Amino acid sequence: MHLQPGALALTATLAFLTALLPLSTDMYLSSLPAIGRAFGVAPADAQATLSIFLVGMACGQFAYGPLSDSLGRKPVLLGGMTLFVIACLICAAATSIEMLIASRFLQAIGAAAPVVLARAIVRDLYDGAHAGRELSRMAAFMGLIPASAPVIGGAIQETLGWRAIFLATAALALALGLFCWRALPETNRDGAGGWPGFGAIIRGYRIVLRSPAYRSYVSLMMASHAGVFTFISTGTFVLQGLYGLSPVMFGFAFGATGCAYIAGAFTAQRIVTRLGLDRVIRIGVGLEAAGGLLAVAGMLSGVPSSLAVIIPAAIYIFGHGLVQPQAQAGTTLRHPDRAGAAASLAGIFQLGFAALYGFVLAVFLTITPLALPVGLALAGLAALTIDLATRTIRTRAT
């Protein structure tokens, strides 16, 4: 069995490969307070297991894209997934917060391969708005993970504890890896087959970075995702600590925002071939800015309901569902022969910035729960500003 381009089965497979990122972060979110208690550490230390994952993702993406441009997508993908499964098992066996943080870093390096290479495979098979539509279709499928993972994770936390979450993640990744080994075709047939040296990787990145349009799309990805990571990294402490939600109820609340992402991605894939990448992005960044500002207003108003945070966050994340797939497609428009490198470098900037943003918010959160809405608002306004400042540059590129 080989998956065929354009087939729904291929779209779903690529979507679930990219979903290893939210699976690795969202499924254990409700366990962060329990992890802190288990190791006797502060919330900021428990949150570090999340931020370090993004650092690891950024580091891992450095090599995967260029390697796959030379060696092929499939062998690099399977190598990364093998590392991911091993690291999940180490996480489950962690005996200290330091060991868990280190193993989360290793887990992230493995997860970087499927996340990067799924986007590179899309560029191998599709162009322009069609690539944006395929990435939006993938995002709609992938959105099932952030919609359901917190609920499942909350249930596992209440019944089996946080270690079982990492064991379940390992089992799911192993099953997906075996399926890809049997069914996923090699899409990069132009690779030279040689092992690229460090100098070749750097030269490839320099070529990609020369494009002003590429830098613009990457900046949009960075700002947009920073807001999502704000909700991911601080939401569990605010919604459970301030508003008193149980782990399961937090899972449902977080799942509602995942449904908003699915709705945004589904809307994008219906309209992108008619409006184009940049018009869809324009709508999305406007919603992100509005959602962030509403979150600030909701918390400052003193409304005692968690909906004062959840609804604005859902608006932001709906907008992210419009922005993210189109910006990802935009990063590979000018570099079809370096799709892996372009996807890797975009991921490095996106996740590296989100990790830095998360570290700052973790400190801010120890002072005030306003870290969540302010983080959303700043990210949304930044995305809107970048869109306004770079429209001409991106229009010329497309």
Beta strands, then each sheet from edge to edge (+ up, - down):
end
